Amino acid sequence: MNARSGDTLTLDVSEGAGAAHWLSRFNPAAKIVAALVLAFGLIPATDPVTAGVVLAAAVVLVPFSGVDRRTLLVLGLPFLLMGSSTLLVNLLYGDQGAEGALGAAVRVLAIALPGLLVAISSDPTDLSDGLVQRLKVPERPAMGVLAALRLVPLLAHQWRSVTFARRARGIAAGGNPFRAVALFFGRLFSLLVRSVRTGTLLATAMDARAFGTGPRTRARHSRWGRRDTLLVAAAPALLAAAYGISHSAGTLSPVWQMK
């Protein structure tokens, strides 16, 4: 389950965890590969049925990610806005009509949701270990991913600190919506400055520890089991089923057939 200690966020899931944490038991590298297979496999599909099948399968897995609904809604809100804006833009300015607009929006969500599930159901340390040991990603970007995931709660804490500090100085919108927008972007700029400072300190610390300069020993081993192989194999099988259902329904419309 998610546990917060200080300014870090860790995902501590035991082997005996319940069904709610089922996705957390897979190797993060396997989940990344499966999500990438789905993402690239959906690129040629422009119809809503193909992407809809994949999206439905991803939605079914949401209760097994170990994350409560409120957190999932907060994290998924940007993707919902992205899908809505994609639907609106294609509906107003696209030449494929309502079906094409719906297909574009559903495809965006079907590509984004598996990636979101990978992030929220994986321990950051296990994720970086899987990237380096299983996917052979260089240490610098892998450690960057680890640092980014670890610093998310810190950014939330800094946002609250900036808000409380401005409120203590009497800086408030006072019911003025235009001033509220200006103050929001002011807090956002302050958070950006703090993020740059934190990133600079972190990069200096990584350089001092010689990350990326040569082979290193591993404190933890990234395990890959049979279930991880089955998860990777399930991704192309799901794509095949999605394309098959779309073809049977007569809605299949590959990108190369678009007029």
C-alpha positions in Angstrom: 0.0 0.0 0.0 1.1 3.6 -0.3 2.9 4.9 2.7 4.2 8.4 3.2 7.2 9.1 5.3 8.5 12.7 5.5 8.7 13.9 1.9 8.9 10.6 0.2 6.3 8.3 -1.2 6.9 4.5 -1.2 4.8 1.6 -2.3 5.2 -1.3 0.1 3.4 -4.3 -1.1 3.9 -7.7 0.5 3.8 -10.9 -1.4 0.6 -11.7 0.5 -1.2 -8.5 -0.5 -4.8 -8.8 -1.5 -6.4 -8.6 -4.9 -6.4 -4.8 -4.7 -2.6 -4.8 -5.1 -2.5 -7.5 -7.8 -0.8 -5.2 -10.4 1.9 -4.3 -7.9 3.2 -7.8 -7.9 4.4 -7.6 -11.5 7.9 -6.5 -12.5 7.6 -2.8 -13.5 9.7 -3.5 -16.6 7.1 -6.0 -17.8 4.3 -3.5 -17.2 6.3 -0.8 -19.2 6.8 -3.2 -22.1 3.1 -4.1 -22.1 2.0 -0.5 -22.0 4.4 0.4 -24.9 3.1 -2.5 -27.0 -0.4 -1.2 -26.5 0.5 2.4 -27.2 2.3 1.6 -30.4 -0.2 -1.0 -31.4 -3.0 1.6 -31.2 -1.3 4.2 -33.4 -2.8 2.8 -36.7 -6.3 2.5 -35.3 -8.6 5.6 -35.9 -11.9 4.0 -35.0 -13.4 4.1 -31.5 -14.0 0.4 -31.2 -10.4 -0.8 -31.4 -9.2 1.7 -28.8 -12.4 1.3 -26.8 -11.7 -2.4 -26.3 -8.2 -1.7 -25.0 -9.5 1.2 -22.8 -12.2 -1.1 -21.3 -9.5 -3.7 -20.5 -7.4 -1.0 -18.8 -10.4 0.2 -16.8 -11.1 -3.3 -15.5 -7.5 -3.3 -14.1 -7.9 0.0 -12.2 -9.3 -1.7 -9.0 -6.3 -3.9 -8.9 -3.8 -1.0 -9.0 -3.9 -0.5 -5.2 -4.8 3.2 -5.5 -7.9 4.7 -4.1 -10.4 6.4 -6.4 -9.8 9.9 -5.2 -6.0 9.7 -6.0 -6.7 8.0 -9.3 -9.2 10.8 -10.2 -6.6 13.5 -9.3 -3.9 11.8 -11.4 -6.2 11.0 -14.3 -7.9 14.4 -14.5 -5.2 15.8 -16.9 -5.8 12.8 -19.2 -9.5 13.3 -19.1 -9.1 16.9 -20.1 -6.7 15.9 -22.8 -9.3 13.4 -24.2 -12.1 15.9 -24.0 -10.1 18.6 -25.8 -9.1 16.1 -28.4 -12.7 15.2 -29.0 -13.8 18.8 -29.2 -11.0 19.9 -31.5 -11.5 17.0 -33.9 -15.2 17.5 -33.8 -15.0 21.2 -34.7 -12.0 21.2 -37.1 -11.5 17.6 -38.2 -12.7 16.1 -41.5 -13.6 12.6 -40.1 -16.8 13.6 -38.5 -18.1 12.5 -35.0 -16.8 9.0 -35.4 -13.3 10.1 -36.2 -13.3 12.6 -33.3 -14.5 10.0 -30.8 -11.9 7.6 -32.1 -9.1 10.1 -31.6 -10.3 10.9 -28.0 -10.7 7.2 -27.0 -7.3 6.4 -28.5 -5.7 9.1 -26.4 -7.2 7.7 -23.2 -6.5 4.1 -24.2 -2.8 5.0 -24.6 -2.6 7.1 -21.5 -4.4 4.9 -19.0 -2.0 1.9 -19.2 1.0 4.2 -18.6 -0.8 5.8 -15.6 -1.4 2.3 -14.2 2.3 1.4 -14.6 3.3 4.5 -12.6 0.8 4.3 -9.8 1.2 0.5 -9.3 5.0 0.4 -9.2 7.4 1.2 -6.5 9.8 3.9 -7.7 12.9 1.9 -6.7 11.6 -1.3 -8.3 10.8 0.7 -11.4 14.4 2.1 -11.7 15.9 -1.3 -11.0 13.7 -2.8 -13.8 14.7 -0.1 -16.2 18.4 -0.6 -15.6 18.6 -4.4 -15.1 15.8 -5.7 -17.4 15.4 -3.0 -20.1 19.1 -1.9 -20.1 18.2 1.8 -19.8 21.3 3.9 -18.9 21.5 4.8 -15.2 21.2 8.5 -15.5 17.7 8.6 -17.1 16.6 5.6 -14.9 17.7 7.5 -11.7 16.0 10.6 -13.1 12.7 8.6 -13.2 13.3 7.4 -9.7 14.0 11.0 -8.5 10.9 12.4 -10.3 8.6 9.9 -8.6 10.2 10.4 -5.2 9.9 14.2 -5.5 6.2 14.3 -6.4 5.1 14.4 -2.7 7.8 17.0 -2.0 6.4 19.2 -4.7 2.9 18.9 -3.2 4.4 19.9 0.2 6.2 22.9 -1.3 3.0 24.0 -3.1 1.2 24.0 0.3 4.1 25.9 1.9 4.1 28.6 -0.8 0.3 28.9 -0.4 0.5 29.2 3.4 3.4 31.7 3.2 1.5 34.0 0.8 -1.7 33.7 2.9 0.3 34.7 6.0 1.6 37.8 4.2 -2.0 38.8 3.4 -1.7 38.0 -0.3 -5.2 36.7 -1.3 -7.6 37.0 -4.1 -10.4 38.5 -2.0 -13.1 37.1 -4.2 -11.6 38.6 -7.4 -11.3 35.7 -10.0 -8.8 37.6 -12.1 -6.5 38.2 -9.1 -7.0 34.5 -8.2 -5.6 33.5 -11.6 -2.7 35.9 -11.3 -1.9 34.5 -7.8 -2.1 31.0 -9.1 0.5 31.6 -11.7 2.6 33.4 -9.2 2.6 30.3 -6.9 3.3 28.2 -10.0 6.4 30.2 -10.8 7.6 30.0 -7.2 7.2 26.2 -7.3 9.1 26.1 -10.6 12.0 28.0 -9.0 12.1 25.6 -6.1 11.9 22.6 -8.5 14.9 23.9 -10.4 16.9 24.3 -7.2 16.0 20.9 -6.0 16.9 19.4 -9.4 20.2 21.1 -9.4 21.1 19.8 -6.0 20.0 16.3 -7.0 22.1 16.3 -10.2 25.1 17.5 -8.2 24.6 14.7 -5.7 24.3 12.1 -8.5 27.5 13.4 -10.2 29.3 13.2 -6.8 28.3 9.5 -6.7 29.5 8.9 -10.2 26.2 7.8 -11.7 26.6 6.8 -15.3 30.4 6.7 -15.4 30.8 2.9 -15.3 29.4 -0.4 -14.0 28.0 -0.5 -10.5 27.0 -3.2 -8.1 23.3 -3.8 -7.4 21.8 -3.8 -3.9 18.6 -5.3 -5.2 17.9 -7.8 -8.0 15.0 -7.1 -10.4 13.1 -10.4 -10.6 11.3 -11.6 -13.7 8.9 -14.4 -13.3 6.5 -16.4 -15.5 3.6 -14.0 -14.7 5.7 -11.1 -16.1 6.2 -13.0 -19.4 2.5 -13.7 -19.5 1.7 -10.0 -19.0 3.9 -9.0 -21.9 2.3 -11.7 -24.1 -1.2 -10.5 -23.1 -0.6 -7.1 -24.6 -0.4 -8.2 -28.3 -3.2 -10.7 -27.6 -5.4 -7.9 -26.4 -4.5 -5.8 -29.5 -5.3 -8.8 -31.7 -8.7 -9.2 -30.0 -9.4 -5.4 -30.3 -8.6 -5.4 -34.0 -10.6 -8.6 -34.5 -13.7 -7.2 -32.7 -13.4 -3.9 -34.7 -13.1 -5.8 -38.0 -16.1 -8.0 -37.1 -18.2 -4.9 -36.3 -17.2 -3.3 -39.6 -15.7 -0.2 -37.9 -12.0 -0.9 -38.5 -10.4 2.1 -40.1 -6.6 2.0 -40.2 -4.8 5.3 -40.5 -3.6 4.5 -44.1 -7.2 4.2 -45.2 -8.1 7.7 -44.1 -9.2 10.0 -46.9 
